Amino acid sequence: MIKRWIIAAAALAAFASPAMAQDTAGTGTAPLPDPTDQSDSFMIGLGVGRVADYEGSDDYRIIPAGAIRARVNGINIQTRSTYLYVDVVQSSVGNFNFDLGPIVGLRMNRSSKIKDDVVDLLPRRKKAIEVGGFAGVSLRGLTNPYDALSFRLDVVKDIGKAHQSTVITPSVDFGTPISRKFYVSVGASADFVADDYADYYFSITPADALASGLPVYDADGGFKNWKLSLLANTAITGDLTHGLSAFALASYGRLKNDFADSPIVSLRGSPKQSLLALGLAYTF
């Protein structure tokens, strides 16, 4: 259930837009803010999301979602899906920003009851405890002083007793405030996984085939999937740096190679995967 409570956290993760100005007291005007502002802030968001029942499923559920994002003493902390990112090393050279830090999180895939009666006959999977790190670089000021084109590489490894392997995720995002009250971002990412991951989540052993009626299948690792996303965030009170706002996220992706060909996908699900999320966030 943890996954279903915070899967839409990615919708909130893009609220990293540079600070937009608050009104000057008593004047009703808003001076242009410093695009390098690193003052402390905190955001909490709650909403609902429509997510796939398992990785590769064609069944979807409506679930609650939530996320936090904070900057304390120059350190950025945020949730992305079921993962916590802490940006502890930050440096800038001109318009380039460099980021580095640890990741810790949970992978909940197929760890609870599945809607599909056949897939639900397969053994439940353990929750994967994944730790690792990320490194990224952002270029600001392409179209205005407040936009950012960001490249990031995430590497995490299961340290528990689930897939016990490594997941590598490169991603690219472009985000910009359209005004003091409206922000948009677009992104693309891909996952590359090891053989143990593919085998754990997508293979069908002879015992699995006997229990479920699905054919025996041996999945190999490699390029697992790609995903595109679009986020919009608009202020309801205040502006993008304080007050209440609403967000909407849409993402679409496809499983590839052995992952798309697995019986739990090709026979019982779909390689097409989407996510929709709507919610409210408060920043102070």
Backbone as CSV, one residue per row, in Angstrom:
resi,resn,N_x,N_y,N_z,CA_x,CA_y,CA_z,C_x,C_y,C_z
1,MET,0.810,-1.217,0.000,0.000,0.000,0.000,0.840,1.262,0.000
2,ILE,2.101,1.187,0.466,2.934,2.391,0.454,3.063,2.930,-0.952
3,LYS,3.266,2.022,-1.911,3.378,2.466,-3.302,2.130,3.210,-3.719
4,ARG,0.974,2.715,-3.331,-0.259,3.318,-3.789,-0.562,4.630,-3.071
5,TRP,0.064,4.850,-1.933,-0.113,6.125,-1.247,0.737,7.220,-1.861
6,ILE,1.910,6.876,-2.425,2.796,7.959,-2.866,3.300,7.797,-4.283
7,ILE,2.629,6.972,-5.104,3.117,6.762,-6.459,3.095,8.040,-7.283
8,ALA,2.168,8.957,-6.987,2.086,10.191,-7.767,3.035,11.256,-7.253
9,ALA,3.972,10.891,-6.418,4.934,11.867,-5.916,5.748,12.481,-7.034
10,ALA,5.931,11.773,-8.122,6.681,12.327,-9.256,6.019,13.578,-9.788
11,ALA,4.709,13.665,-9.635,4.016,14.861,-10.087,4.461,16.083,-9.303
12,LEU,4.846,15.863,-8.055,5.247,16.966,-7.198,6.742,17.236,-7.268
13,ALA,7.498,16.270,-7.746,8.950,16.407,-7.760,9.412,17.534,-8.664
14,ALA,8.607,17.880,-9.665,9.014,18.915,-10.603,8.797,20.320,-10.060
15,PHE,8.378,20.448,-8.808,8.154,21.775,-8.241,9.475,22.423,-7.839
16,ALA,10.518,22.127,-8.596,11.834,22.675,-8.297,12.067,23.979,-9.018
17,SER,11.006,24.551,-9.581,11.172,25.788,-10.343,11.784,26.871,-9.476
18,PRO,12.658,27.701,-10.040,13.260,28.770,-9.266,12.200,29.676,-8.648
19,ALA,12.531,30.261,-7.514,11.551,31.040,-6.770,11.006,32.192,-7.588
20,MET,9.689,32.329,-7.576,9.045,33.471,-8.201,8.718,34.478,-7.105
21,ALA,8.633,35.716,-7.482,8.579,36.781,-6.484,7.277,36.801,-5.709
22,GLN,7.350,37.226,-4.464,6.189,37.560,-3.677,5.951,39.060,-3.786
23,ASP,4.711,39.467,-3.528,4.393,40.892,-3.618,5.182,41.683,-2.590
24,THR,5.678,42.862,-3.014,6.320,43.769,-2.086,5.273,44.321,-1.136
25,ALA,5.543,44.254,0.143,4.561,44.629,1.159,4.032,46.032,0.913
26,GLY,2.677,46.096,0.834,2.021,47.384,0.745,2.013,47.998,-0.638
27,THR,2.670,47.411,-1.619,2.734,48.037,-2.940,1.873,47.325,-3.968
28,GLY,1.585,46.031,-3.753,0.831,45.283,-4.733,1.632,44.916,-5.960
29,THR,2.939,45.212,-5.960,3.795,44.858,-7.092,4.723,43.736,-6.690
30,ALA,5.271,43.036,-7.682,6.148,41.909,-7.402,7.444,42.077,-8.170
31,PRO,8.522,42.434,-7.489,9.796,42.577,-8.179,10.300,41.224,-8.665
32,LEU,11.147,41.250,-9.685,11.710,40.004,-10.194,12.590,39.369,-9.124
33,PRO,12.445,38.048,-8.929,13.224,37.369,-7.896,14.622,37.024,-8.384
34,ASP,15.455,36.642,-7.438,16.787,36.149,-7.755,16.674,34.708,-8.236
35,PRO,17.063,34.391,-9.475,16.921,33.021,-9.975,17.812,32.009,-9.262
36,THR,18.781,32.472,-8.481,19.652,31.558,-7.737,19.256,31.460,-6.262
37,ASP,18.059,31.949,-5.925,17.588,31.935,-4.542,17.626,30.527,-3.957
38,GLN,18.252,30.345,-2.794,18.355,29.053,-2.123,17.789,29.115,-0.707
39,SER,16.803,30.003,-0.477,16.214,30.120,0.851,15.416,28.860,1.183
40,ASP,15.241,28.623,2.491,14.531,27.432,2.935,13.076,27.452,2.466
41,SER,12.547,26.271,2.159,11.140,26.149,1.765,10.671,24.740,2.065
42,PHE,9.352,24.565,2.083,8.759,23.245,2.324,7.463,23.136,1.555
43,MET,7.257,22.001,0.899,6.034,21.742,0.160,5.502,20.372,0.528
44,ILE,4.191,20.295,0.702,3.524,19.015,0.907,2.356,18.941,-0.059
45,GLY,2.174,17.802,-0.675,1.105,17.644,-1.652,0.314,16.378,-1.410
46,LEU,-0.985,16.449,-1.688,-1.884,15.309,-1.575,-2.781,15.271,-2.804
47,GLY,-3.108,14.081,-3.259,-3.967,13.970,-4.420,-4.415,12.549,-4.648
48,VAL,-4.850,12.270,-5.882,-5.253,10.934,-6.281,-4.557,10.590,-7.588
49,GLY,-4.315,9.304,-7.801,-3.669,8.871,-9.026,-4.328,7.631,-9.604
50,ARG,-4.233,7.488,-10.905,-4.682,6.278,-11.604,-3.428,5.551,-12.064
51,VAL,-3.150,4.379,-11.490,-1.896,3.680,-11.722,-2.155,2.226,-12.095
52,ALA,-1.190,1.612,-12.782,-1.290,0.205,-13.151,-1.241,-0.675,-11.907
53,ASP,-1.970,-1.786,-11.935,-2.051,-2.683,-10.793,-0.709,-3.344,-10.505
54,TYR,0.059,-3.663,-11.546,1.429,-4.139,-11.404,2.178,-3.718,-12.653
55,GLU,3.477,-3.847,-12.668,4.273,-3.432,-13.812,3.969,-4.340,-15.002
56,GLY,3.285,-3.778,-16.020,2.854,-4.561,-17.164,1.377,-4.894,-17.161
57,SER,0.646,-4.460,-16.145,-0.780,-4.746,-16.052,-1.595,-3.846,-16.990
58,ASP,-2.777,-4.352,-17.408,-3.730,-3.493,-18.108,-4.914,-3.148,-17.213
59,ASP,-4.819,-3.492,-15.933,-5.804,-3.080,-14.927,-5.266,-1.871,-14.179
60,TYR,-6.157,-0.938,-13.853,-5.754,0.289,-13.170,-6.599,0.509,-11.927
61,ARG,-5.999,1.236,-10.990,-6.678,1.574,-9.751,-6.591,3.069,-9.489
62,ILE,-7.593,3.589,-8.796,-7.564,4.965,-8.298,-7.079,4.904,-6.859
63,ILE,-5.984,5.622,-6.585,-5.359,5.507,-5.266,-5.021,6.899,-4.719
64,PRO,-4.937,7.044,-3.404,-4.455,8.307,-2.830,-2.962,8.459,-3.064
65,ALA,-2.489,9.689,-3.057,-1.068,9.945,-3.310,-0.608,11.137,-2.490
66,GLY,0.690,11.187,-2.215,1.237,12.305,-1.470,2.726,12.431,-1.676
67,ALA,3.271,13.598,-1.381,4.705,13.820,-1.542,5.138,15.029,-0.726
68,ILE,6.449,15.098,-0.478,7.025,16.270,0.170,8.237,16.734,-0.620
69,ARG,8.522,18.004,-0.488,9.734,18.576,-1.066,10.184,19.689,-0.133
70,ALA,11.480,19.717,0.176,11.977,20.724,1.112,13.387,21.146,0.721
71,ARG,13.735,22.357,1.101,15.112,22.834,0.993,15.479,23.416,2.347
72,VAL,16.474,22.816,2.998,16.880,23.214,4.343,18.386,23.424,4.340
73,ASN,18.811,24.640,4.672,20.242,24.963,4.712,20.958,24.588,3.413
74,GLY,20.282,24.811,2.289,20.884,24.550,0.992,20.821,23.110,0.532
75,ILE,20.259,22.208,1.342,20.120,20.799,0.972,18.698,20.547,0.488
76,ASN,18.556,19.991,-0.720,17.247,19.689,-1.281,16.846,18.264,-0.937
77,ILE,15.626,18.099,-0.437,15.068,16.805,-0.081,13.740,16.660,-0.806
78,GLN,13.531,15.514,-1.461,12.266,15.330,-2.155,11.946,13.856,-2.301
79,THR,10.655,13.577,-2.480,10.214,12.231,-2.798,9.890,12.156,-4.282
80,ARG,10.237,11.023,-4.881,9.859,10.701,-6.257,9.292,9.292,-6.223
81,SER,7.992,9.184,-6.451,7.328,7.895,-6.305,7.611,7.370,-4.898
82,THR,8.141,6.170,-4.744,8.390,5.599,-3.415,9.841,5.767,-2.985
83,TYR,10.519,6.793,-3.508,11.948,6.992,-3.247,12.202,8.382,-2.661
84,LEU,13.181,8.436,-1.759,13.606,9.692,-1.156,14.969,10.078,-1.718
85,TYR,15.080,11.304,-2.219,16.315,11.847,-2.774,16.808,12.968,-1.860
86,VAL,18.091,12.960,-1.560,18.697,14.023,-0.756,19.896,14.565,-1.531
87,ASP,19.778,15.800,-1.990,20.831,16.432,-2.791,21.814,17.112,-1.842
88,VAL,22.904,16.418,-1.521,23.834,16.900,-0.500,25.046,17.619,-1.084
89,VAL,25.310,17.414,-2.369,26.456,18.066,-3.007,25.939,18.903,-4.164
90,GLN,26.017,20.228,-4.023,25.548,21.134,-5.057,26.648,22.152,-5.362
91,SER,26.861,22.374,-6.643,27.826,23.394,-7.046,27.376,24.000,-8.364
92,SER,27.859,25.196,-8.646,27.453,25.907,-9.857,28.674,26.478,-10.560
93,VAL,28.635,26.416,-11.887,29.629,27.063,-12.736,28.870,27.776,-13.838
94,GLY,28.800,29.096,-13.723,28.004,29.847,-14.680,26.540,29.456,-14.585
95,ASN,25.928,29.063,-15.707,24.530,28.639,-15.725,24.357,27.141,-15.472
96,PHE,25.454,26.435,-15.161,25.378,25.002,-14.919,25.339,24.715,-13.422
97,ASN,24.411,23.864,-13.019,24.329,23.391,-11.642,24.606,21.891,-11.612
98,PHE,25.388,21.451,-10.636,25.736,20.038,-10.510,25.190,19.516,-9.182
99,ASP,24.601,18.319,-9.223,23.942,17.753,-8.043,24.377,16.305,-7.841
100,LEU,24.464,15.920,-6.568,24.886,14.560,-6.231,24.324,14.207,-4.863
101,GLY,23.816,12.983,-4.726,23.307,12.600,-3.425,22.779,11.178,-3.390
102,PRO,22.342,10.726,-2.206,21.855,9.355,-2.041,20.369,9.216,-2.366
103,ILE,19.971,7.970,-2.651,18.578,7.591,-2.869,18.275,6.391,-1.988
104,VAL,17.085,6.371,-1.408,16.621,5.180,-0.696,15.125,5.049,-0.957
105,GLY,14.666,3.824,-1.147,13.241,3.653,-1.415,12.817,2.202,-1.446
106,LEU,11.540,2.008,-1.771,10.927,0.688,-1.825,10.341,0.433,-3.206
107,ARG,10.490,-0.785,-3.702,9.806,-1.223,-4.915,8.753,-2.235,-4.469
108,MET,7.471,-1.924,-4.766,6.355,-2.698,-4.232,5.712,-3.610,-5.266
109,ASN,6.320,-3.755,-6.442,5.715,-4.472,-7.552,5.311,-5.904,-7.173
110,ARG,4.044,-6.240,-7.371,3.489,-7.576,-7.138,3.682,-8.069,-5.704
111,SER,3.721,-7.139,-4.750,3.886,-7.533,-3.354,2.555,-7.615,-2.610
112,SER,1.438,-7.318,-3.304,0.116,-7.413,-2.690,-0.842,-8.057,-3.694
113,LYS,-2.105,-8.163,-3.343,-3.089,-8.845,-4.188,-3.187,-8.168,-5.552
114,ILE,-3.291,-8.997,-6.604,-3.384,-8.527,-7.989,-4.815,-8.703,-8.478
115,LYS,-5.324,-7.726,-9.233,-6.681,-7.819,-9.763,-6.840,-8.986,-10.723
116,ASP,-5.841,-9.201,-11.580,-5.915,-10.279,-12.553,-5.843,-11.621,-11.824
117,ASP,-6.880,-12.442,-11.982,-6.956,-13.691,-11.224,-5.835,-14.662,-11.570
118,VAL,-5.361,-14.641,-12.832,-4.300,-15.556,-13.239,-2.958,-15.104,-12.677
119,VAL,-2.622,-13.833,-12.849,-1.354,-13.314,-12.328,-1.322,-13.422,-10.805
120,ASP,-2.484,-13.315,-10.186,-2.533,-13.409,-8.725,-2.200,-14.811,-8.229
121,LEU,-2.237,-15.803,-9.118,-1.849,-17.158,-8.739,-0.336,-17.333,-8.644
122,LEU,0.408,-16.399,-9.219,1.866,-16.452,-9.136,2.321,-16.058,-7.730
123,PRO,3.503,-16.477,-7.323,3.984,-16.130,-5.982,4.085,-14.620,-5.788
124,ARG,3.706,-14.169,-4.611,3.891,-12.761,-4.252,5.380,-12.442,-4.203
125,ARG,5.732,-11.231,-4.569,7.125,-10.810,-4.536,7.397,-10.018,-3.255
126,LYS,8.621,-10.122,-2.775,9.013,-9.357,-1.590,9.172,-7.888,-1.958
127,LYS,9.013,-7.037,-0.979,9.275,-5.611,-1.184,10.783,-5.412,-1.318
128,ALA,11.198,-4.770,-2.389,12.619,-4.520,-2.611,13.034,-3.241,-1.889
129,ILE,14.066,-3.341,-1.067,14.646,-2.173,-0.395,15.832,-1.716,-1.239
130,GLU,15.696,-0.589,-1.902,16.705,-0.148,-2.857,17.435,1.092,-2.350
131,VAL,18.743,1.058,-2.420,19.566,2.201,-2.047,20.562,2.457,-3.171
132,GLY,20.995,3.692,-3.265,21.951,4.049,-4.315,22.206,5.534,-4.311
133,GLY,22.379,6.082,-5.494,22.677,7.501,-5.590,22.316,8.051,-6.953
134,PHE,22.401,9.372,-7.061,22.106,10.051,-8.313,23.141,11.145,-8.543
135,ALA,23.334,11.470,-9.801,24.185,12.588,-10.194,23.489,13.304,-11.336
136,GLY,23.540,14.623,-11.327,22.847,15.369,-12.362,23.509,16.688,-12.668
137,VAL,23.144,17.228,-13.817,23.592,18.553,-14.228,22.416,19.277,-14.855
138,SER,22.270,20.559,-14.529,21.182,21.378,-15.057,21.749,22.620,-15.717
139,LEU,21.168,22.978,-16.850,21.511,24.217,-17.553,20.330,25.152,-17.446
140,ARG,20.558,26.315,-16.836,19.489,27.291,-16.647,19.626,28.454,-17.624
141,GLY,18.476,29.110,-17.854,18.491,30.332,-18.645,18.454,30.121,-20.148
142,LEU,17.861,29.017,-20.606,17.779,28.791,-22.048,16.759,29.707,-22.704
143,THR,15.594,29.869,-22.080,14.542,30.729,-22.634,14.215,31.896,-21.719
144,ASN,14.545,31.769,-20.423,14.327,32.834,-19.446,15.223,32.520,-18.250
145,PRO,15.399,33.446,-17.320,16.330,33.201,-16.209,15.906,32.085,-15.262
146,TYR,14.680,31.554,-15.403,14.141,30.641,-14.403,13.905,29.226,-14.911
147,ASP,14.193,28.956,-16.180,13.965,27.604,-16.688,15.170,26.713,-16.378
148,ALA,15.026,25.420,-16.626,16.120,24.478,-16.372,15.972,23.257,-17.273
149,LEU,17.046,22.918,-17.959,17.153,21.669,-18.704,18.064,20.766,-17.883
150,SER,17.519,19.643,-17.403,18.232,18.825,-16.427,18.452,17.408,-16.944
151,PHE,19.655,16.895,-16.690,20.003,15.516,-16.985,20.391,14.839,-15.665
152,ARG,19.854,13.632,-15.432,20.139,12.953,-14.170,20.316,11.460,-14.423
153,LEU,21.202,10.851,-13.652,21.392,9.404,-13.707,21.190,8.842,-12.310
154,ASP,20.217,7.921,-12.170,19.946,7.239,-10.908,20.464,5.807,-10.994
155,VAL,21.107,5.350,-9.928,21.548,3.958,-9.841,21.171,3.450,-8.453
156,VAL,20.323,2.412,-8.408,19.918,1.832,-7.122,20.076,0.323,-7.170
157,LYS,20.284,-0.262,-5.990,20.440,-1.719,-5.869,19.595,-2.230,-4.717
158,ASP,18.938,-3.342,-4.937,18.154,-3.981,-3.878,19.091,-4.608,-2.851
159,ILE,18.986,-4.168,-1.603,19.825,-4.717,-0.538,19.047,-5.693,0.328
160,GLY,17.781,-5.938,-0.042,16.975,-6.894,0.694,17.022,-8.258,0.041
161,LYS,15.886,-8.947,0.051,15.828,-10.307,-0.481,14.806,-10.405,-1.607
162,ALA,14.681,-9.319,-2.394,13.774,-9.337,-3.540,14.582,-9.633,-4.803
163,HIS,14.680,-8.697,-5.739,15.389,-8.985,-6.989,16.910,-8.959,-6.830
164,GLN,17.427,-8.312,-5.778,18.860,-8.319,-5.441,19.751,-7.930,-6.623
165,SER,19.328,-6.952,-7.364,20.099,-6.511,-8.531,20.022,-5.003,-8.658
166,THR,20.527,-4.482,-9.777,20.705,-3.045,-9.966,19.750,-2.509,-11.037
167,VAL,19.247,-1.300,-10.807,18.401,-0.590,-11.774,19.085,0.739,-12.098
168,ILE,19.273,1.014,-13.384,19.911,2.248,-13.844,18.888,3.051,-14.635
169,THR,18.700,4.333,-14.253,17.679,5.163,-14.872,18.249,6.511,-15.295
170,PRO,18.514,6.722,-16.583,18.837,8.064,-17.069,17.549,8.825,-17.358
171,SER,17.572,10.138,-17.145,16.381,10.947,-17.399,16.784,12.346,-17.838
172,VAL,15.866,13.007,-18.534,16.040,14.389,-18.956,14.719,15.115,-18.752
173,ASP,14.782,16.342,-18.230,13.579,17.139,-17.967,13.831,18.578,-18.369
174,PHE,12.784,19.217,-18.844,12.822,20.667,-19.062,11.624,21.275,-18.373
175,GLY,11.869,22.240,-17.491,10.792,22.903,-16.772,10.963,24.405,-16.786
176,THR,9.839,25.107,-16.831,9.892,26.566,-16.822,8.608,27.146,-16.267
177,PRO,8.686,28.221,-15.478,7.476,28.952,-15.116,7.001,29.765,-16.317
178,ILE,5.720,29.667,-16.620,5.122,30.474,-17.684,4.790,31.862,-17.154
179,SER,4.471,31.919,-15.870,4.197,33.173,-15.179,4.518,32.954,-13.711
180,ARG,4.182,33.919,-12.871,4.410,33.769,-11.440,3.509,32.694,-10.833
181,LYS,2.459,32.299,-11.546,1.479,31.377,-10.997,1.372,30.059,-11.753
182,PHE,2.108,29.886,-12.845,1.927,28.681,-13.649,3.277,28.121,-14.082
183,TYR,3.445,26.803,-13.879,4.698,26.113,-14.173,4.404,24.850,-14.968
184,VAL,5.246,24.552,-15.966,5.100,23.316,-16.736,6.464,22.651,-16.878
185,SER,6.439,21.336,-17.004,7.667,20.599,-17.291,7.347,19.377,-18.134
186,VAL,8.299,18.982,-18.934,8.195,17.756,-19.726,9.443,16.927,-19.431
187,GLY,9.305,15.607,-19.494,10.432,14.757,-19.155,10.410,13.441,-19.903
188,ALA,11.558,12.806,-19.940,11.693,11.482,-20.545,12.691,10.689,-19.718
189,SER,12.436,9.378,-19.580,13.340,8.528,-18.814,13.296,7.113,-19.370
190,ALA,14.272,6.318,-18.961,14.334,4.907,-19.361,14.923,4.106,-18.210
191,ASP,14.578,2.829,-18.153,15.122,1.932,-17.134,15.921,0.816,-17.794
192,PHE,17.093,0.528,-17.230,17.920,-0.601,-17.640,18.126,-1.473,-16.410
193,VAL,17.859,-2.769,-16.534,17.887,-3.647,-15.370,18.722,-4.889,-15.655
194,ALA,19.131,-5.561,-14.592,19.950,-6.770,-14.693,19.072,-8.005,-14.916
195,ASP,19.720,-9.120,-15.230,19.005,-10.377,-15.461,18.202,-10.804,-14.240
196,ASP,18.750,-10.597,-13.041,18.048,-11.019,-11.826,16.725,-10.282,-11.663
197,TYR,16.695,-8.994,-12.030,15.451,-8.218,-11.968,14.439,-8.804,-12.946
198,ALA,14.872,-9.024,-14.199,13.981,-9.566,-15.219,13.432,-10.922,-14.794
199,ASP,14.293,-11.754,-14.255,13.881,-13.090,-13.847,12.888,-13.033,-12.696
200,TYR,13.129,-12.143,-11.730,12.303,-12.071,-10.527,10.878,-11.614,-10.836
201,TYR,10.749,-10.605,-11.695,9.433,-10.014,-11.932,8.737,-10.494,-13.208
202,PHE,9.496,-11.001,-14.195,8.888,-11.264,-15.499,9.011,-12.700,-15.992
203,SER,9.867,-13.525,-15.383,9.984,-14.920,-15.799,8.836,-15.758,-15.217
204,ILE,8.544,-16.878,-15.893,7.569,-17.849,-15.411,8.286,-19.193,-15.286
205,THR,8.454,-19.658,-14.066,9.118,-20.937,-13.846,8.147,-22.087,-14.136
206,PRO,8.658,-23.325,-14.272,7.746,-24.468,-14.439,6.713,-24.563,-13.318
207,ALA,7.124,-24.276,-12.071,6.170,-24.309,-10.960,5.120,-23.205,-11.116
208,ASP,5.550,-22.008,-11.559,4.607,-20.911,-11.801,3.616,-21.289,-12.898
209,ALA,4.134,-21.924,-13.964,3.274,-22.326,-15.077,2.229,-23.341,-14.625
210,LEU,2.630,-24.276,-13.781,1.698,-25.283,-13.276,0.609,-24.636,-12.422
211,ALA,0.978,-23.629,-11.624,0.013,-22.981,-10.736,-0.935,-22.052,-11.479
212,SER,-0.446,-21.406,-12.541,-1.231,-20.356,-13.198,-1.775,-20.720,-14.571
213,GLY,-1.162,-21.694,-15.230,-1.539,-22.010,-16.595,-0.815,-21.165,-17.625
214,LEU,0.029,-20.243,-17.203,0.821,-19.433,-18.122,1.999,-20.260,-18.644
215,PRO,2.500,-19.949,-19.843,3.629,-20.710,-20.374,4.936,-20.379,-19.644
216,VAL,5.835,-21.344,-19.612,7.165,-21.123,-19.033,7.868,-20.038,-19.848
217,TYR,8.569,-19.142,-19.135,9.228,-18.021,-19.821,10.468,-17.614,-19.044
218,ASP,11.557,-17.387,-19.761,12.825,-16.971,-19.150,13.189,-15.590,-19.667
219,ALA,13.039,-14.572,-18.831,13.297,-13.185,-19.227,14.749,-12.810,-18.955
220,ASP,15.348,-12.069,-19.885,16.699,-11.539,-19.720,16.640,-10.039,-19.456
221,GLY,17.666,-9.521,-18.794,17.735,-8.103,-18.478,18.114,-7.263,-19.682
222,GLY,18.239,-5.948,-19.432,18.585,-5.001,-20.484,17.688,-3.785,-20.424
223,PHE,17.364,-3.237,-21.597,16.494,-2.063,-21.706,15.066,-2.488,-21.394
224,LYS,14.531,-1.980,-20.276,13.208,-2.421,-19.818,12.074,-1.574,-20.359
225,ASN,12.198,-0.251,-20.290,11.077,0.594,-20.682,11.529,2.034,-20.895
226,TRP,10.682,2.806,-21.578,10.848,4.254,-21.672,9.555,4.909,-21.210
227,LYS,9.666,6.185,-20.819,8.491,6.903,-20.312,8.600,8.386,-20.635
228,LEU,7.482,8.987,-21.023,7.362,10.424,-21.242,6.363,10.984,-20.232
229,SER,6.603,12.216,-19.765,5.694,12.798,-18.777,5.498,14.279,-19.020
230,LEU,4.343,14.768,-18.567,3.985,16.186,-18.665,3.361,16.609,-17.346
231,LEU,3.851,17.700,-16.778,3.357,18.216,-15.515,2.926,19.664,-15.671
232,ALA,1.806,20.013,-15.046,1.363,21.408,-14.956,1.043,21.717,-13.500
233,ASN,1.469,22.876,-13.035,1.259,23.305,-11.651,0.818,24.760,-11.672
234,THR,-0.331,25.058,-11.079,-0.835,26.429,-11.077,-1.192,26.866,-9.663
235,ALA,-0.804,28.082,-9.313,-1.080,28.619,-7.986,-2.552,28.986,-7.868
236,ILE,-3.132,28.679,-6.714,-4.506,29.059,-6.407,-4.507,30.288,-5.506
237,THR,-3.638,30.264,-4.498,-3.418,31.432,-3.644,-1.926,31.741,-3.663
238,GLY,-1.552,32.971,-3.480,-0.143,33.332,-3.503,0.448,33.142,-4.884
239,ASP,1.659,32.569,-4.937,2.309,32.290,-6.221,3.017,30.944,-6.115
240,LEU,3.950,30.682,-7.004,4.604,29.383,-7.025,5.533,29.143,-5.838
241,THR,5.857,30.200,-5.070,6.753,30.016,-3.931,6.037,29.901,-2.596
242,HIS,4.737,30.226,-2.547,4.013,30.135,-1.290,2.520,30.046,-1.574
243,GLY,1.832,29.348,-0.703,0.395,29.233,-0.842,-0.050,27.909,-1.456
244,LEU,-1.328,27.858,-1.776,-1.967,26.655,-2.280,-1.893,26.597,-3.800
245,SER,-1.607,25.419,-4.337,-1.557,25.245,-5.790,-2.193,23.922,-6.176
246,ALA,-2.518,23.778,-7.460,-3.066,22.538,-8.002,-2.101,21.992,-9.043
247,PHE,-2.003,20.667,-9.119,-1.110,20.067,-10.099,-1.832,18.971,-10.870
248,ALA,-1.361,18.705,-12.067,-1.841,17.589,-12.883,-0.632,16.962,-13.569
249,LEU,-0.580,15.645,-13.571,0.504,14.913,-14.207,-0.063,13.843,-15.122
250,ALA,0.504,13.718,-16.303,0.181,12.617,-17.214,1.490,12.013,-17.688
251,SER,1.573,10.686,-17.676,2.756,10.023,-18.207,2.337,8.808,-19.027
252,TYR,3.173,8.482,-20.002,2.923,7.333,-20.865,4.250,6.659,-21.148
253,GLY,4.262,5.332,-21.094,5.486,4.598,-21.363,5.190,3.242,-21.953
254,ARG,6.259,2.550,-22.358,6.099,1.208,-22.921,7.204,0.293,-22.416
255,LEU,6.812,-0.909,-22.029,7.772,-1.964,-21.757,8.321,-2.483,-23.075
256,LYS,9.594,-2.885,-23.076,10.251,-3.316,-24.309,10.907,-4.687,-24.112
257,ASN,11.295,-5.277,-25.245,12.121,-6.485,-25.263,11.486,-7.631,-24.461
258,ASP,12.278,-8.344,-23.671,11.757,-9.502,-22.940,10.662,-9.129,-21.952
259,PHE,10.645,-7.895,-21.509,9.645,-7.451,-20.531,8.268,-7.349,-21.179
260,ALA,8.215,-6.838,-22.390,6.946,-6.774,-23.114,6.464,-8.152,-23.535
261,ASP,7.400,-9.086,-23.752,7.043,-10.429,-24.223,6.673,-11.385,-23.095
262,SER,6.893,-10.984,-21.854,6.541,-11.856,-20.735,5.049,-12.174,-20.765
263,PRO,4.649,-13.399,-20.438,3.219,-13.753,-20.426,2.367,-12.873,-19.522
264,ILE,2.937,-12.359,-18.420,2.123,-11.505,-17.550,1.820,-10.175,-18.215
265,VAL,2.564,-9.848,-19.290,2.322,-8.620,-20.051,1.619,-8.940,-21.366
266,SER,2.218,-9.818,-22.190,1.688,-10.075,-23.529,0.359,-10.818,-23.509
267,LEU,0.147,-11.702,-22.514,-1.091,-12.482,-22.448,-2.097,-11.928,-21.445
268,ARG,-1.620,-11.346,-20.357,-2.523,-10.916,-19.282,-2.539,-9.411,-19.057
269,GLY,-1.622,-8.687,-19.672,-1.555,-7.245,-19.439,-1.329,-6.476,-20.717
270,SER,-0.475,-5.460,-20.650,-0.177,-4.633,-21.811,1.179,-3.965,-21.624
271,PRO,1.969,-3.836,-22.712,3.225,-3.102,-22.583,3.015,-1.593,-22.442
272,LYS,1.826,-1.110,-22.790,1.523,0.316,-22.655,1.174,0.622,-21.208
273,GLN,1.880,1.560,-20.635,1.681,1.916,-19.232,1.464,3.415,-19.104
274,SER,0.445,3.810,-18.363,0.153,5.233,-18.198,-0.094,5.549,-16.731
275,LEU,0.011,6.812,-16.413,-0.268,7.305,-15.068,-0.922,8.669,-15.185
276,LEU,-1.965,8.876,-14.411,-2.628,10.178,-14.319,-2.730,10.553,-12.847
277,ALA,-2.467,11.795,-12.517,-2.561,12.239,-11.121,-3.053,13.670,-11.065
278,LEU,-3.869,13.949,-10.075,-4.389,15.292,-9.807,-4.308,15.534,-8.309
279,GLY,-4.018,16.771,-7.905,-3.955,17.027,-6.481,-3.703,18.475,-6.144
280,LEU,-3.536,18.704,-4.859,-3.262,20.028,-4.323,-1.962,19.997,-3.535
281,ALA,-1.238,21.090,-3.581,0.014,21.209,-2.829,0.034,22.538,-2.094
282,TYR,0.701,22.534,-0.956,0.856,23.784,-0.201,2.341,24.029,0.036
283,THR,2.805,25.227,-0.319,4.208,25.601,-0.188,4.347,26.756,0.794
284,PHE,5.326,26.642,1.685,5.586,27.745,2.636,7.069,27.792,2.977
